[in-house]
Amino acid sequence: MVSKQLMAASTRPIILAILARGEDYGYRIIQKVRHVSGGSLEWTDGMLYPVLQRMEMDGLVASRWRAAEGSRPRRYYRLTPSGRQELEAELSAWRSVWEALNAFSAPAAVAD
């Protein structure tokens, strides 16, 4: 299971990456995260929607209501141009963290 701190730090970039593939609604975002993570990331409505609202206030995502055939209307979220820029910055930062983690976890070739 992923720690709360890591889950909190990764929520925004994961949402941005999902929405970079196209607009989506909250429940399906939760399902995608669960599926892709093999169940190690368990998001809830109570966790996701405040983050989406904050991201919308920050101008990273925009939303609209859309009627779904045979069910109630859903709020769909999409990435804004600012959101795309933020995603690139987040990906760059996460790559740097991943590279450092890999370097420190590899067997040391030379003692410091």
C-alpha positions as CSV (number, residue, x, y, z in Angstrom):
1,M,0.0,0.0,0.0
2,V,1.2,3.5,-0.8
3,S,1.8,5.9,2.1
4,K,-0.6,8.8,2.5
5,Q,2.2,11.3,1.9
6,L,3.1,9.7,-1.4
7,M,-0.5,9.4,-2.4
8,A,-1.1,13.1,-1.7
9,A,2.0,14.1,-3.6
10,S,1.1,12.1,-6.7
11,T,-2.6,12.9,-6.9
12,R,-2.3,16.0,-9.0
13,P,0.2,14.8,-11.6
14,I,-1.8,11.6,-12.0
15,I,-5.0,13.5,-12.6
16,L,-3.2,15.8,-15.1
17,A,-1.8,12.7,-16.9
18,I,-5.2,11.1,-17.1
19,L,-6.9,14.2,-18.5
20,A,-4.1,14.7,-21.0
21,R,-5.6,11.7,-22.7
22,G,-9.0,13.3,-22.9
23,E,-11.8,14.6,-20.8
24,D,-13.2,12.3,-18.1
25,Y,-15.5,12.2,-15.1
26,G,-14.6,11.6,-11.5
27,Y,-15.8,8.1,-10.9
28,R,-14.0,6.8,-14.1
29,I,-10.8,8.6,-13.0
30,I,-11.0,6.7,-9.7
31,Q,-11.5,3.4,-11.6
32,K,-8.6,4.1,-14.0
33,V,-6.2,4.8,-11.1
34,R,-7.3,1.6,-9.3
35,H,-6.8,-0.4,-12.5
36,V,-3.5,1.0,-13.6
37,S,-2.0,0.8,-10.1
38,G,-3.2,-2.8,-9.6
39,G,-5.2,-1.6,-6.6
40,S,-2.3,-0.1,-4.7
41,L,-3.8,3.4,-5.1
42,E,-7.3,3.5,-3.7
43,W,-8.9,6.9,-4.3
44,T,-12.3,7.9,-2.9
45,D,-14.8,10.5,-4.0
46,G,-14.1,12.4,-0.8
47,M,-10.4,12.6,-1.8
48,L,-10.8,13.2,-5.6
49,Y,-13.4,15.9,-5.9
50,P,-11.8,18.5,-3.6
51,V,-8.6,18.1,-5.6
52,L,-10.4,18.5,-8.9
53,Q,-12.2,21.6,-7.5
54,R,-8.9,23.1,-6.4
55,M,-7.3,22.4,-9.8
56,E,-10.3,24.1,-11.5
57,M,-9.9,27.1,-9.3
58,D,-6.1,27.1,-10.2
59,G,-7.0,27.1,-13.9
60,L,-5.5,23.7,-14.6
61,V,-8.7,21.9,-15.5
62,A,-12.1,23.0,-16.8
63,S,-15.4,21.2,-16.4
64,R,-18.8,20.9,-17.9
65,W,-21.9,19.0,-17.2
66,R,-22.9,16.4,-19.8
67,A,-26.0,14.3,-20.0
68,A,-25.3,10.6,-20.3
69,E,-27.8,8.4,-22.1
70,G,-29.8,6.4,-19.6
71,S,-28.2,7.9,-16.5
72,R,-27.8,11.2,-14.6
73,P,-25.7,14.1,-15.9
74,R,-21.9,13.8,-15.2
75,R,-19.4,16.5,-14.7
76,Y,-16.6,16.0,-17.2
77,Y,-13.1,17.5,-16.6
78,R,-10.6,18.4,-19.2
79,L,-7.1,19.8,-19.2
80,T,-6.5,23.5,-19.9
81,P,-3.4,24.9,-21.6
82,S,-2.1,25.8,-18.1
83,G,-2.8,22.3,-17.1
84,R,-0.7,20.9,-19.9
85,Q,2.2,23.2,-18.9
86,E,1.8,22.0,-15.3
87,L,1.8,18.4,-16.3
88,E,5.1,18.9,-18.2
89,A,6.6,20.5,-15.1
90,E,5.3,17.8,-12.8
91,L,6.6,15.0,-15.1
92,S,10.0,16.6,-15.2
93,A,10.1,16.9,-11.4
94,W,9.0,13.3,-10.9
95,R,11.6,12.1,-13.4
96,S,14.3,13.8,-11.4
97,V,13.1,12.2,-8.1
98,W,12.9,8.8,-9.8
99,E,16.4,9.1,-11.2
100,A,17.8,10.1,-7.8
101,L,16.0,7.3,-6.1
102,N,17.3,4.8,-8.6
103,A,20.9,6.2,-8.3
104,F,20.8,5.9,-4.5
105,S,19.2,2.5,-4.5
106,A,21.7,1.0,-6.9
107,P,24.8,-0.8,-5.5
108,A,27.5,1.7,-5.0
109,A,30.4,1.3,-7.4
110,V,32.7,3.7,-5.6
111,A,32.5,4.6,-1.9
112,D,32.1,8.3,-1.2
